[in-house]
Amino acid sequence: MTTAMHWLRRRFLAGFFVTVPLAVSVATFIWTFRIVDGVLGPLVARYVGRQVPGLGLAAIVLGVLAVGVFATNVIGKRLLQRTEYYLLKLPVFSAIYAPVKQLVAAFRPDNDAGFKRVVMVEVPGRGYVLGFLTREFTVQREQASEAMVAVYVPTNHLYLGDVLIYPLGSVTYPDLTVEQGIRIFLTGGMALGARVSTTSQPPPEA
């Protein structure tokens, strides 16, 4: 009975953490689309003379693009950093915003704290698995130091997984980009090619 309840609990939590973020993301997008479309729709229809389908989606895309242009500007970047600093002082906002930003930033190749490259490691009892190298560090012992790496291995989509620590020399590097690795995990391995080349040395930074 205890084993069955433990199994049900783990599966329920796994389903919960998959369903809730997806539902929240979809609901947020629909809510934003309706607000933007509700505000711009009547204004555009007044001048054009008819409703313009897809106006809300186009406005959101252009808005995100405008924010991106502003964020890459020196003045805009500083202003956004200052605004973010004050917003993170809010208890409820910081509890939601900080983890979401960290998760999204992990997929940026130019982020030092993000997924650096796809690696292949051997897990006892499981064989070889694919993961994302997230950090290189040094373990200092009494007599010597050893270079180590932290590897994130997703176990449920992308935002649930295990962090495994390996010596630097035991990691294999397949010829896969981070984007290809994400696609492989999202498709359950179906996006994996028929032949993958590997090397014991990390490829040069793109």
Backbone as JSON, one array per atom type, in Angstrom:
{
  "sequence": "MTTAMHWLRRRFLAGFFVTVPLAVSVATFIWTFRIVDGVLGPLVARYVGRQVPGLGLAAIVLGVLAVGVFATNVIGKRLLQRTEYYLLKLPVFSAIYAPVKQLVAAFRPDNDAGFKRVVMVEVPGRGYVLGFLTREFTVQREQASEAMVAVYVPTNHLYLGDVLIYPLGSVTYPDLTVEQGIRIFLTGGMALGARVSTTSQPPPEA",
  "N": [[0.85, -1.21, 0.0], [1.94, 1.21, 0.83], [3.96, 1.49, -1.07], [2.44, 1.75, -3.41], [1.09, 4.17, -2.89], [3.28, 5.87, -2.75], [4.19, 5.69, -5.38], [1.97, 6.76, -6.75], [1.98, 9.33, -5.68], [4.44, 10.42, -6.6], [4.02, 10.31, -9.38], [1.79, 11.96, -9.62], [2.82, 14.44, -8.73], [4.74, 14.82, -10.7], [3.08, 15.07, -12.98], [1.7, 17.34, -12.15], [3.67, 19.38, -12.09], [4.21, 19.49, -14.75], [1.78, 20.13, -15.99], [0.76, 22.5, -14.73], [2.68, 24.73, -15.2], [2.44, 24.78, -18.02], [-0.29, 25.29, -18.39], [-0.51, 27.78, -17.11], [1.17, 29.32, -18.72], [-0.15, 29.22, -21.24], [-2.62, 30.36, -20.51], [-1.78, 32.89, -19.7], [-0.77, 33.92, -22.1], [-3.12, 33.96, -23.7], [-4.68, 35.71, -22.17], [-3.13, 38.07, -22.29], [-3.21, 38.47, -25.06], [-5.94, 38.94, -25.49], [-6.34, 41.31, -24.04], [-4.62, 43.16, -25.35], [-5.64, 42.98, -27.96], [-8.23, 43.79, -27.43], [-7.9, 46.45, -26.75], [-6.5, 47.66, -28.92], [-7.99, 46.81, -31.12], [-10.63, 48.15, -31.45], [-9.67, 50.79, -31.87], [-8.1, 50.64, -34.22], [-10.05, 49.67, -35.96], [-11.72, 51.86, -36.1], [-10.36, 53.66, -37.71], [-9.63, 52.16, -39.96], [-11.98, 50.98, -40.69], [-12.89, 48.43, -40.44], [-12.62, 45.29, -38.64], [-9.41, 44.04, -37.83], [-8.0, 41.0, -38.22], [-5.87, 39.08, -36.06], [-4.5, 41.19, -34.99], [-3.82, 41.58, -32.3], [-1.91, 39.58, -31.8], [0.12, 40.36, -33.6], [0.77, 42.82, -32.47], [1.8, 42.02, -30.01], [4.09, 40.58, -30.8], [5.56, 42.62, -32.08], [5.85, 44.28, -29.88], [7.45, 42.73, -28.14], [9.72, 42.59, -29.74], [10.41, 45.3, -29.76], [11.04, 45.71, -27.08], [13.26, 44.06, -26.95], [15.05, 45.43, -28.62], [15.3, 47.76, -27.14], [16.38, 46.71, -24.79], [18.91, 45.9, -25.54], [20.19, 48.21, -25.93], [22.49, 50.54, -24.52], [21.65, 52.5, -22.61], [19.0, 51.66, -22.25], [19.42, 49.08, -21.25], [20.62, 49.57, -18.78], [18.55, 50.96, -17.52], [16.54, 48.99, -17.44], [17.8, 47.12, -15.78], [17.94, 48.57, -13.39], [15.22, 48.96, -12.89], [14.41, 46.29, -12.62], [15.84, 45.64, -10.33], [14.51, 47.04, -8.28], [11.96, 45.93, -8.51], [12.41, 43.29, -7.76], [12.54, 43.54, -5.08], [10.03, 43.29, -4.15], [8.16, 40.97, -2.36], [6.25, 38.89, -3.3], [6.34, 39.2, -6.08], [9.07, 38.75, -6.66], [9.32, 36.07, -5.94], [8.06, 34.76, -7.98], [9.0, 35.86, -10.39], [11.85, 35.68, -10.39], [12.62, 32.81, -10.45], [11.43, 32.09, -12.93], [12.73, 33.78, -14.75], [15.36, 32.87, -14.44], [15.12, 30.27, -15.41], [14.37, 30.7, -18.1], [16.58, 32.17, -18.95], [18.51, 30.24, -18.88], [18.51, 28.96, -21.31], [19.77, 30.59, -23.03], [22.47, 30.93, -25.16], [24.51, 32.84, -24.83], [24.6, 33.31, -22.17], [26.37, 33.16, -19.21], [25.59, 31.67, -17.04], [23.94, 29.81, -18.08], [22.85, 26.98, -20.15], [25.65, 25.55, -21.42], [26.69, 23.69, -23.3], [25.84, 20.62, -24.99], [26.29, 17.5, -23.44], [27.51, 14.13, -22.96], [27.15, 11.64, -20.6], [27.95, 8.92, -18.38], [25.74, 7.14, -16.43], [25.57, 5.26, -13.55], [23.85, 2.2, -13.67], [22.03, 3.17, -15.48], [23.19, 3.68, -17.88], [24.45, 5.48, -20.74], [23.67, 8.92, -20.88], [22.18, 11.94, -22.14], [22.89, 15.34, -21.43], [23.06, 18.73, -20.12], [25.82, 20.81, -19.92], [26.42, 22.88, -17.29], [28.09, 24.19, -15.52], [31.54, 24.71, -14.84], [33.95, 23.84, -12.47], [36.26, 23.78, -9.68], [37.35, 21.31, -7.46], [38.73, 21.47, -4.39], [41.03, 19.61, -2.7], [42.89, 18.13, 0.06], [45.55, 17.55, -0.79], [45.59, 18.02, -3.51], [43.93, 19.45, -6.4], [40.93, 19.11, -8.37], [39.48, 19.27, -11.56], [36.11, 19.74, -12.19], [32.75, 19.18, -13.46], [29.4, 20.38, -13.66], [26.5, 18.76, -14.56], [23.39, 19.02, -16.0], [20.69, 16.94, -16.13], [17.77, 16.49, -17.68], [14.77, 15.09, -16.42], [12.09, 15.21, -16.67], [10.52, 16.59, -19.08], [11.96, 19.75, -19.48], [12.38, 21.38, -17.27], [12.53, 19.94, -14.95], [14.79, 17.89, -13.3], [18.0, 16.22, -12.76], [21.01, 17.19, -11.13], [24.16, 16.36, -11.89], [27.47, 15.55, -10.9], [30.63, 15.42, -12.34], [34.0, 14.33, -13.02], [36.07, 16.38, -15.08], [37.36, 15.08, -17.2], [35.79, 12.85, -17.74], [33.64, 13.41, -19.28], [31.84, 13.36, -22.3], [31.62, 14.93, -25.48], [29.11, 15.41, -27.66], [28.43, 16.19, -31.15], [26.38, 18.29, -31.05], [24.28, 21.09, -30.89], [23.1, 23.4, -28.34], [20.47, 24.11, -28.88], [19.68, 21.97, -30.51], [19.91, 19.92, -28.65], [17.89, 20.62, -26.82], [15.68, 20.27, -28.47], [15.82, 17.53, -28.86], [15.22, 16.51, -26.3], [12.63, 17.53, -25.97], [11.25, 16.14, -27.91], [11.4, 13.58, -27.06], [13.63, 12.16, -27.89], [13.27, 11.65, -30.56], [14.22, 13.54, -32.33], [16.86, 13.04, -32.53], [19.71, 12.44, -34.49], [20.66, 9.95, -37.0], [23.34, 9.38, -36.82], [25.82, 10.33, -34.59], [28.57, 12.25, -33.85], [31.26, 12.19, -31.51], [33.49, 13.7, -29.12], [36.31, 13.84, -26.92], [37.18, 16.22, -26.1], [36.1, 19.54, -25.38], [34.19, 21.32, -27.81], [35.13, 24.28, -29.7], [34.05, 27.5, -28.57], [31.05, 28.89, -29.89]],
  "CA": [[0.0, 0.0, 0.0], [2.84, 2.36, 0.9], [4.63, 1.6, -2.37], [1.46, 2.26, -4.37], [0.88, 5.59, -2.6], [4.5, 6.58, -3.14], [4.18, 5.75, -6.85], [0.94, 7.71, -7.15], [2.4, 10.68, -5.28], [5.47, 10.88, -7.51], [3.44, 10.54, -10.71], [0.91, 13.13, -9.53], [3.66, 15.63, -8.67], [5.32, 15.0, -12.03], [2.03, 15.62, -13.83], [1.37, 18.67, -11.67], [4.7, 20.32, -12.52], [4.14, 19.61, -16.21], [0.51, 20.73, -16.39], [0.56, 23.85, -14.21], [3.39, 25.76, -15.99], [1.89, 24.86, -19.37], [-1.59, 25.96, -18.3], [-0.28, 29.18, -16.78], [1.74, 29.97, -19.91], [-1.2, 29.38, -22.24], [-3.61, 31.3, -19.99], [-1.17, 34.23, -19.72], [-0.72, 34.38, -23.49], [-4.49, 34.28, -24.13], [-5.1, 36.9, -21.44], [-2.43, 39.22, -22.88], [-3.72, 38.67, -26.42], [-7.29, 39.54, -25.42], [-6.23, 42.69, -23.58], [-4.04, 43.97, -26.44], [-6.6, 43.01, -29.07], [-9.4, 44.57, -27.01], [-7.57, 47.87, -26.72], [-6.13, 48.15, -30.25], [-9.0, 46.46, -32.13], [-11.58, 49.24, -31.75], [-8.97, 51.96, -32.38], [-7.75, 50.4, -35.62], [-11.29, 49.53, -36.73], [-12.28, 53.2, -36.3], [-9.67, 54.31, -38.83], [-9.63, 51.29, -41.13], [-13.35, 50.71, -41.08], [-13.23, 47.03, -40.21], [-11.75, 44.6, -37.71], [-8.19, 43.45, -38.41], [-7.7, 39.76, -37.5], [-4.48, 38.86, -35.7], [-3.86, 42.43, -34.59], [-3.25, 41.41, -30.96], [-0.68, 38.78, -31.92], [1.14, 41.2, -34.24], [1.19, 43.84, -31.51], [2.65, 41.37, -29.01], [5.38, 40.29, -31.44], [6.27, 43.89, -32.25], [6.19, 44.76, -28.55], [8.6, 41.96, -27.66], [10.85, 43.04, -30.53], [10.78, 46.64, -29.3], [11.71, 45.54, -25.79], [14.58, 43.5, -27.23], [15.89, 46.52, -29.13], [15.55, 48.65, -26.01], [17.21, 46.03, -23.79], [20.28, 45.79, -26.04], [20.76, 49.55, -25.91], [23.22, 50.75, -23.26], [20.78, 53.2, -21.67], [17.87, 50.8, -21.95], [19.86, 47.97, -20.41], [20.79, 50.07, -17.41], [17.24, 51.29, -16.98], [15.86, 47.74, -17.13], [18.45, 46.53, -14.62], [17.53, 49.33, -12.22], [13.81, 48.63, -12.64], [14.36, 44.92, -12.12], [16.38, 45.64, -8.97], [13.46, 47.48, -7.36], [10.85, 44.98, -8.56], [12.78, 42.09, -7.01], [12.36, 43.81, -3.66], [8.66, 42.91, -3.81], [8.23, 39.54, -2.0], [5.48, 38.0, -4.16], [6.84, 39.31, -7.45], [10.39, 38.11, -6.77], [9.17, 34.62, -5.82], [7.6, 34.24, -9.28], [9.8, 36.37, -11.51], [13.25, 35.22, -10.36], [12.8, 31.46, -11.0], [11.06, 32.05, -14.35], [13.81, 34.41, -15.5], [16.51, 31.98, -14.41], [14.85, 29.14, -16.3], [14.43, 31.18, -19.49], [17.96, 32.58, -19.25], [19.35, 29.05, -19.02], [18.52, 28.54, -22.71], [20.5, 31.57, -23.85], [23.86, 30.51, -25.32], [25.43, 33.88, -24.38], [24.49, 33.47, -20.73], [27.4, 32.38, -18.52], [24.96, 30.77, -16.08], [22.99, 28.98, -18.8], [23.33, 25.74, -20.72], [26.8, 25.89, -22.24], [26.75, 22.77, -24.42], [25.3, 19.29, -24.74], [27.32, 16.53, -23.11], [27.05, 12.76, -22.74], [27.81, 11.07, -19.44], [27.5, 7.59, -18.02], [25.09, 7.08, -15.12], [25.51, 3.85, -13.11], [22.53, 1.6, -13.68], [21.19, 3.75, -16.53], [23.92, 3.77, -19.13], [24.8, 6.82, -21.18], [22.56, 9.87, -20.99], [22.5, 13.29, -22.59], [22.6, 16.39, -20.48], [23.58, 20.06, -20.45], [26.88, 21.29, -19.05], [26.0, 24.17, -16.76], [29.14, 24.87, -14.76], [32.85, 24.09, -14.62], [34.49, 24.33, -11.21], [37.39, 23.02, -9.15], [37.21, 20.76, -6.11], [40.02, 21.56, -3.72], [41.25, 18.62, -1.66], [44.04, 18.44, 0.91], [46.82, 17.47, -1.5], [45.49, 18.42, -4.91], [42.63, 19.94, -6.85], [40.43, 18.38, -9.52], [38.5, 19.99, -12.36], [34.83, 19.04, -12.23], [31.68, 19.84, -14.2], [28.02, 20.11, -13.26], [25.7, 18.39, -15.73], [21.95, 18.97, -15.74], [20.04, 15.9, -16.93], [16.31, 16.57, -17.52], [14.05, 13.83, -16.21], [10.68, 15.44, -16.97], [10.58, 17.75, -19.98], [13.23, 20.45, -19.36], [12.53, 22.14, -16.04], [12.72, 19.03, -13.83], [15.91, 17.01, -13.63], [19.03, 15.97, -11.77], [22.31, 17.82, -11.32], [25.18, 15.35, -11.67], [28.83, 16.09, -10.85], [31.58, 14.5, -12.95], [35.33, 14.86, -13.37], [36.06, 16.98, -16.41], [37.82, 14.14, -18.21], [34.86, 11.75, -17.98], [32.51, 13.93, -20.05], [31.97, 13.27, -23.75], [30.94, 16.04, -26.14], [28.57, 15.11, -29.0], [28.35, 17.34, -32.07], [25.02, 18.8, -30.96], [24.13, 22.41, -30.29], [22.14, 23.45, -27.23], [19.13, 24.1, -29.47], [19.4, 20.6, -30.93], [19.71, 19.14, -27.44], [16.55, 20.93, -26.31], [14.72, 19.63, -29.37], [15.87, 16.08, -28.61], [14.49, 16.24, -25.08], [11.21, 17.83, -26.16], [10.64, 15.13, -28.78], [11.61, 12.25, -26.52], [14.71, 11.5, -28.6], [12.98, 11.45, -31.99], [14.99, 14.49, -33.13], [18.25, 12.62, -32.56], [20.09, 11.97, -35.8], [21.05, 8.54, -37.13], [24.75, 9.27, -36.48], [26.29, 11.45, -33.77], [30.0, 12.2, -33.59], [31.61, 12.66, -30.18], [34.9, 13.99, -28.86], [36.63, 13.94, -25.5], [37.53, 17.61, -25.85], [34.98, 20.44, -25.68], [34.33, 22.07, -29.07], [35.34, 25.71, -29.5], [32.84, 28.31, -28.36], [30.51, 29.48, -31.12]],
  "C": [[0.88, 1.26, 0.0], [3.55, 2.58, -0.43], [3.7, 2.19, -3.42], [1.21, 3.76, -4.15], [2.09, 6.43, -2.98], [4.56, 6.75, -4.66], [3.18, 6.78, -7.34], [1.35, 9.14, -6.83], [3.44, 11.23, -6.25], [4.91, 11.18, -8.89], [2.53, 11.77, -10.71], [1.73, 14.41, -9.51], [4.31, 15.91, -10.02], [4.3, 15.6, -12.99], [1.66, 17.04, -13.45], [2.37, 19.69, -12.2], [4.8, 20.43, -14.03], [2.92, 20.42, -16.62], [0.4, 22.19, -15.98], [1.35, 24.9, -14.99], [2.84, 25.91, -17.4], [0.57, 25.61, -19.36], [-1.44, 27.45, -18.01], [0.26, 29.94, -17.99], [0.69, 30.24, -20.96], [-2.22, 30.42, -21.79], [-3.07, 32.74, -20.03], [-1.12, 34.78, -21.14], [-2.1, 34.79, -23.98], [-4.97, 35.56, -23.47], [-4.44, 38.15, -22.02], [-2.96, 39.53, -24.27], [-5.07, 39.37, -26.39], [-7.22, 40.99, -24.99], [-5.71, 43.6, -24.71], [-5.02, 44.1, -27.59], [-7.82, 43.84, -28.71], [-9.14, 46.07, -27.01], [-7.3, 48.4, -28.13], [-7.2, 47.89, -31.3], [-9.95, 47.58, -32.45], [-10.89, 50.48, -32.33], [-8.62, 51.81, -33.86], [-9.0, 50.33, -36.48], [-11.92, 50.9, -37.01], [-11.64, 53.89, -37.49], [-9.7, 53.48, -40.1], [-11.03, 51.02, -41.63], [-13.78, 49.27, -40.91], [-12.25, 46.43, -39.2], [-10.56, 43.97, -38.45], [-7.85, 42.19, -37.62], [-6.2, 39.63, -37.22], [-3.75, 40.1, -35.23], [-3.18, 42.29, -33.23], [-1.94, 40.64, -31.01], [0.45, 39.6, -32.54], [1.67, 42.26, -33.28], [2.11, 43.25, -30.45], [4.04, 41.1, -29.57], [6.2, 41.57, -31.59], [6.69, 44.47, -30.9], [7.4, 44.06, -27.98], [9.86, 42.38, -28.41], [11.34, 44.41, -30.07], [11.5, 46.58, -27.96], [13.12, 44.99, -25.99], [15.54, 44.56, -27.74], [16.27, 47.47, -28.0], [16.52, 48.03, -25.01], [18.65, 45.91, -24.23], [20.96, 47.15, -26.15], [21.4, 49.79, -24.54], [22.33, 51.44, -22.22], [19.6, 52.34, -21.27], [18.24, 49.65, -21.04], [20.03, 48.41, -18.96], [19.46, 50.39, -16.75], [16.47, 50.04, -16.58], [16.48, 47.06, -15.91], [18.04, 47.24, -13.34], [16.07, 49.03, -11.86], [13.66, 47.24, -12.05], [14.84, 44.84, -10.67], [15.3, 46.02, -7.96], [12.28, 46.5, -7.35], [11.14, 43.72, -7.76], [12.73, 42.3, -5.51], [10.95, 43.44, -3.19], [8.62, 41.41, -3.54], [7.51, 38.61, -2.97], [6.03, 38.02, -5.58], [8.17, 38.59, -7.62], [10.28, 36.59, -6.7], [8.74, 33.99, -7.14], [8.57, 34.61, -10.39], [11.2, 35.77, -11.55], [13.42, 33.8, -10.9], [12.48, 31.37, -12.49], [12.17, 32.66, -15.2], [15.04, 33.52, -15.56], [16.34, 30.81, -15.36], [14.96, 29.57, -17.76], [15.86, 31.54, -19.88], [18.87, 31.39, -19.44], [19.48, 28.6, -20.46], [19.24, 29.52, -23.61], [21.96, 31.15, -23.95], [24.87, 31.54, -24.8], [25.37, 34.12, -22.89], [25.5, 32.57, -20.03], [26.8, 31.39, -17.54], [23.97, 29.82, -16.76], [23.58, 27.67, -19.27], [24.46, 26.05, -21.69], [26.88, 25.0, -23.48], [26.13, 21.44, -24.0], [26.46, 18.35, -24.46], [26.68, 15.15, -22.94], [27.86, 12.18, -21.59], [27.23, 9.69, -19.15], [26.97, 7.6, -16.59], [25.01, 5.61, -14.7], [24.08, 3.34, -13.04], [21.62, 2.12, -14.77], [21.89, 3.79, -17.88], [24.27, 5.2, -19.45], [23.56, 7.69, -21.33], [23.07, 11.2, -21.52], [22.13, 14.29, -21.51], [23.19, 17.7, -20.95], [24.65, 20.44, -19.44], [26.51, 22.69, -18.59], [27.1, 24.92, -16.02], [30.41, 24.04, -14.71], [33.44, 24.69, -13.35], [35.61, 23.41, -10.75], [37.1, 22.57, -7.72], [38.59, 20.74, -5.46], [40.09, 20.54, -2.59], [42.53, 18.97, -0.9], [45.34, 18.52, 0.11], [46.76, 18.02, -2.93], [44.09, 18.94, -5.2], [42.23, 19.18, -8.11], [39.37, 19.19, -10.24], [37.24, 19.15, -12.49], [33.84, 19.84, -13.08], [30.34, 19.45, -13.59], [27.2, 19.88, -14.52], [24.24, 18.29, -15.32], [21.31, 17.98, -16.7], [18.53, 15.99, -16.71], [15.7, 15.19, -17.34], [12.56, 13.98, -16.5], [10.59, 16.73, -17.77], [11.92, 18.44, -19.78], [13.45, 21.08, -17.99], [12.55, 21.26, -14.79], [13.85, 18.08, -14.2], [16.86, 16.85, -12.47], [20.29, 16.73, -12.13], [23.36, 16.8, -10.92], [26.56, 15.98, -11.76], [29.79, 15.02, -11.37], [32.96, 15.15, -13.05], [35.32, 15.35, -14.81], [36.43, 15.98, -17.5], [36.86, 13.02, -18.53], [33.65, 12.17, -18.8], [32.82, 13.83, -21.53], [31.11, 14.35, -24.4], [30.42, 15.61, -27.51], [28.49, 16.37, -29.85], [26.91, 17.83, -32.17], [25.04, 20.18, -30.33], [23.13, 22.34, -29.15], [20.71, 23.4, -27.77], [18.74, 22.7, -29.93], [19.16, 19.71, -29.72], [18.34, 19.36, -26.83], [15.49, 20.25, -27.15], [14.68, 18.12, -29.14], [15.07, 15.72, -27.36], [12.99, 16.47, -25.25], [10.5, 16.8, -27.02], [10.87, 13.71, -28.27], [12.67, 11.46, -27.27], [14.48, 11.33, -30.09], [13.76, 12.4, -32.88], [16.47, 14.12, -33.19], [18.59, 12.03, -33.91], [20.53, 10.51, -35.81], [22.51, 8.34, -36.75], [25.17, 10.53, -35.73], [27.78, 11.26, -33.5], [30.28, 12.78, -32.2], [33.11, 12.91, -30.1], [35.11, 14.11, -27.36], [37.0, 15.36, -25.11], [36.35, 18.52, -26.18], [35.22, 21.17, -26.98], [34.56, 23.53, -28.78], [34.03, 26.45, -29.34], [32.4, 28.91, -29.67], [30.64, 30.99, -31.1]]
}
